[in-house]
């Protein structure tokens, strides 16, 4: 097969028909010199072994559930902005055919983008970022995490901010316990679980991203437990519970916030 010469272009990744892949994101067409037959279908794939000139793998959430329609790519380490793109199928699988003539190695990347209850989220995926040679190929499995520590020292989850209202009496945030109950599946499609967290300063950190019903109690050390009332910033009345949705703020990242105060004693 004739080798491509002096061609720098973005290539469209193709998901094998045997895997039932979805259509990839539209990109500029492949530039193929005259007389070159173009990429060759690598044929059946053994998912447990690397395939030459191919990056393949699966994208799952932290619970091991496959994620469909996720964009992944192989990024050339030598040339700027040279990528080969792919999209996962209904089983979370993808396969990207790499150009055989390009210099440099490749590094995996991906992003999870979803519309969830009216908010659009774009999250990075955890993957082995070690570079690999074109002719060796590589298996690169991605994981979507919505909570837990990130390699950069931050965390994947969202932050809940609380603002005290002291019209019914004073209280210390460190004795405020929040109960966060998932209102339907979380962003990654998992069921989630009910969380009980004490406020640290003004926040509860690293909450798996989703929609929650929140309630609060005041549990002072050596004192009598007391119910609290909560109210979102866009609400006018305090109540025993409210619904929280995370949003992305340029300065604070993925966050949600609400007001709380002591309930009146009977």
C-alpha positions in Angstrom: 0.0 0.0 0.0 1.4 3.4 -0.9 2.2 5.6 2.1 0.6 9.0 2.6 3.2 11.8 2.1 3.3 15.2 3.6 -0.3 15.2 4.7 -1.4 16.9 8.0 -5.2 16.6 8.4 -7.8 15.5 10.9 -9.0 12.0 10.3 -12.4 10.7 11.0 -12.4 7.7 13.3 -14.6 4.8 12.2 -16.4 2.6 14.7 -16.5 -1.0 13.3 -19.9 -2.0 12.1 -19.7 -5.2 14.0 -19.7 -3.1 17.2 -22.9 -1.3 16.2 -21.3 2.2 16.6 -23.1 5.5 16.4 -22.3 8.2 13.8 -19.1 10.1 14.7 -19.1 13.9 15.1 -18.8 15.6 11.7 -15.3 16.7 10.8 -13.5 17.8 7.6 -13.1 15.0 5.1 -10.0 12.8 4.9 -7.5 14.1 2.4 -6.3 11.1 0.3 -3.6 11.5 -2.4 -4.3 10.0 -5.8 -3.6 6.3 -6.1 -3.8 5.8 -2.3 -6.5 3.3 -1.3 -7.1 5.0 2.0 -7.6 3.3 5.4 -8.1 -0.4 5.4 -10.7 -2.1 7.6 -8.7 -3.9 10.3 -11.3 -6.7 10.4 -12.5 -8.5 13.5 -11.0 -7.3 16.8 -9.8 -9.3 19.8 -10.9 -6.8 22.6 -8.3 -8.1 25.0 -5.2 -7.4 22.8 -3.9 -4.3 21.1 -4.4 -4.1 17.3 -1.7 -2.5 15.2 -2.7 1.0 13.8 -5.8 1.0 16.1 -6.8 2.5 19.4 -9.8 0.8 20.9 -11.5 0.3 24.2 -14.6 0.9 26.2 -16.1 3.9 28.1 -17.9 3.2 31.4 -19.0 5.1 34.5 -17.5 4.4 37.9 -20.1 1.6 38.5 -19.0 -0.2 35.3 -22.0 0.7 33.2 -21.2 1.4 29.5 -21.7 4.9 28.2 -23.0 5.4 24.6 -22.3 8.4 22.4 -19.1 9.5 24.2 -16.5 11.3 22.0 -12.9 10.0 22.4 -9.8 10.7 20.4 -6.2 9.8 19.7 -4.0 13.0 19.8 -0.7 13.0 17.9 2.1 14.0 20.2 4.3 15.5 17.4 1.8 17.6 15.4 -0.3 20.4 16.8 -4.1 19.8 16.6 -3.9 16.5 14.8 -6.5 14.1 16.2 -8.4 11.0 15.2 -11.9 11.0 16.5 -14.3 8.2 17.5 -17.7 7.8 19.3 -18.8 4.9 21.5 -21.6 2.6 20.5 -24.5 1.4 22.6 -22.1 -0.9 24.6 -19.7 1.9 25.3 -17.1 0.4 22.8 -15.1 2.3 20.2 -12.4 1.6 17.7 -10.2 4.3 16.0 -8.1 3.5 12.9 -4.8 5.4 13.0 -3.1 6.8 9.9 -0.1 4.6 9.1 2.2 7.3 7.7 2.3 10.0 10.4 5.3 10.5 12.6 5.0 10.8 16.3 3.1 8.8 18.9 -0.5 9.0 20.1 -2.1 9.8 23.4 -5.8 9.1 24.4 -8.3 11.7 25.4 -12.1 12.0 25.7 -15.0 14.0 27.0 -18.5 13.3 28.3 -21.1 15.8 27.3 -24.7 15.5 28.3 -27.8 17.6 28.8 -29.3 16.8 32.2 -32.4 18.5 33.5 -31.8 21.6 31.4 -28.1 22.0 32.2 -25.3 21.0 29.8 -22.3 19.3 31.4 -18.9 18.6 29.8 -16.7 16.4 31.9 -13.2 14.9 31.3 -12.7 11.1 31.4 -10.1 9.2 33.3 -7.8 7.2 31.1 -4.2 6.0 30.8 -2.4 8.9 29.1 0.8 7.0 28.2 1.8 7.6 24.6 1.9 4.7 22.2 3.3 4.0 18.8 1.0 3.8 15.7 2.2 0.4 14.6 1.7 -1.1 18.1 -1.8 0.2 18.7 -3.3 0.4 22.1 -6.2 -0.4 24.4 -7.4 2.6 26.2 -10.4 2.2 28.5 -12.1 5.4 29.9 -13.9 5.9 33.1 -16.4 8.7 33.9 -16.1 9.8 37.5 -18.6 12.2 39.1 -16.9 12.1 42.6 -13.5 11.2 44.1 -10.0 12.7 43.9 -8.6 13.9 40.6 -4.9 13.6 39.7 -4.6 17.4 39.8 -5.5 17.5 43.5 -9.1 18.6 43.0 -12.1 16.3 43.0 -14.6 15.1 40.3 -17.8 15.9 42.3 -19.7 19.1 42.8 -19.6 21.5 45.7 -22.7 22.4 47.8 -22.5 25.9 49.3 -24.7 26.9 52.2 -25.6 30.4 53.5 -26.9 30.9 57.0 -30.0 32.9 57.9 -30.1 33.6 61.6 -33.6 35.1 62.0 -34.7 32.1 64.1 -31.5 31.9 66.1 -27.7 31.5 65.8 -26.0 28.2 64.8 -22.6 26.9 63.8 -22.2 25.4 60.4 -20.0 22.5 61.6 -23.0 21.0 63.4 -25.3 21.2 60.4 -26.0 17.8 58.8 -27.3 17.7 55.3 -29.2 14.8 53.9 -29.0 14.6 50.1 -31.4 12.2 48.4 -31.0 11.5 44.7 -34.0 12.7 42.6 -33.8 10.2 39.8 -30.6 8.9 38.1 -27.4 10.9 38.5 -25.6 12.5 35.6 -23.7 9.4 34.7 -26.8 7.2 34.7 -26.2 5.5 38.0 -28.8 5.4 40.8 -26.7 7.2 43.3 -27.3 6.9 47.1 -28.5 9.0 49.9 -25.7 11.0 51.5 -25.4 12.4 55.0 -22.7 15.1 55.3 -21.8 17.7 57.8 -21.0 21.2 56.5 -17.3 22.1 56.5 -17.0 25.8 56.7 -19.6 26.8 54.2 -19.5 23.8 51.9 -20.0 20.1 51.4 -17.5 19.0 48.9 -17.2 16.2 46.2 -20.9 15.3 45.9 -21.6 13.0 42.9 -23.2 15.2 40.2 -26.9 14.9 40.0 -30.2 16.3 41.2 -31.0 16.0 44.9 -33.6 16.7 47.5 -31.9 18.3 50.5 -33.0 18.5 54.1 -31.0 19.7 57.1 -30.7 19.2 60.9 -28.8 21.0 63.5 -27.0 18.6 65.8 -25.0 20.7 68.3 -22.5 18.8 70.5 -24.2 18.1 73.8 -27.4 19.9 72.7 -30.8 19.0 71.4 -31.2 18.2 67.7 -33.3 20.7 65.8 -34.8 20.6 62.3 -33.8 23.3 59.8 -35.5 25.0 56.9 -33.9 25.4 53.5 -34.4 27.6 50.4 -32.7 27.9 47.1 -31.5 31.3 45.9 -34.3 31.5 43.3 -37.0 30.7 45.9 -38.9 33.1 48.2 -40.0 30.8 51.0 -38.1 28.5 53.4 -39.4 24.9 53.6 -38.4 21.6 55.1 -36.8 20.5 51.8 -35.9 21.7 48.4 -34.4 20.4 45.2 -30.8 21.1 44.2 -29.2 21.1 40.7 -25.5 21.5 40.1 -24.3 24.1 37.6 -20.9 25.2 36.3 -19.6 28.5 37.5 -16.3 29.9 36.0 -14.8 30.8 39.4 -16.2 28.0 41.5 -16.5 25.0 39.1 -19.5 22.6 39.4 -21.6 23.8 42.3 -25.0 24.4 43.8 -26.1 26.6 46.7 -29.0 27.3 49.1 -29.9 29.2 52.3 -30.8 27.5 55.6 -32.0 28.5 59.0 -33.3 26.9 62.2 -36.9 25.8 62.2 -39.1 27.4 64.9 -39.4 25.3 68.0 -42.8 23.8 68.7 
